[in-house]
Amino acid sequence: MLNQPPKLVIFDWDGTLMDSVGQIVDSLLHAATQYQIPLSADAAKNIIGLGLPEAMAALFPAHPHLHTEIQASYAAHYVPNSHRARLFDGVEDLLQQLHQQGTQLAVATGKSRVGLDRVLNESPIASLFQVTRCASETRSKPHPQMLEEILAVTGVAAADAVMVGDTSYDLDMAQQIQMPRIGVSYGVHSPEILHRYQPVAVVDDVSGLAKILR
């Protein structure tokens, strides 16, 4: 458990706030199929959280000449189908309550700036975040640069913040700068993987997360 209420809570987006993992996997599989490259759903799921260039390098190391085309195919499938993705139940209420009690809120995501802004503009929670950082404008997870930039903007020390995420990439980057971290097991990586990064807790749903953060 946290020793005291955090001054700043930094959330991952996909698989943590938004139930979008299935759509991301479907779009990656679609893109691979267009170029007749074998790809399993488990492999596609495992790279969620990385920036797209890093994901392409991890998934298609033998096809660097196709990375740009595969990314374009992924985006062409994901964007028109992304309306299927919704915030997890309880997320909006949790964020509103944290905001009302004076907790600063931020997002650190593997999405591109264009992708995050698109979903934020369609979301009721956009105004609650003081700062957001995307993999397209800083270094991809698990490098902690996006967390360091968020701390610089908010003026909060790492020890007074907490990172919340569903992947090893989220918890790894927080661990590198000694930031407390909470894993959520309803997204990409299993509790066993998340526990390797010594989180203060791993929770199974948003209500469990709320009990720790409030």
JOKAJO-V679992 format. One record per helix or strand. SS is the DSSP state (~ for helix, > for strand). FROM is the first residue (numbers start at 1). TO is the last residue. If there is no record, write none. Layout:
ss->SS from->FROM to->TO
ss->SS from->FROM to->TO
This chain:
ss->> from->8 to->11
ss->> from->14 to->14
ss->> from->18 to->19
ss->~ from->21 to->34
ss->~ from->41 to->46
ss->~ from->52 to->59
ss->~ from->64 to->84
ss->> from->86 to->87
ss->~ from->91 to->100
ss->> from->104 to->109
ss->~ from->113 to->121
ss->~ from->126 to->128
ss->> from->131 to->134
ss->~ from->145 to->154
ss->~ from->158 to->160
ss->> from->161 to->165
ss->~ from->168 to->176
ss->> from->180 to->184
ss->~ from->191 to->195
ss->> from->201 to->203
ss->~ from->206 to->213
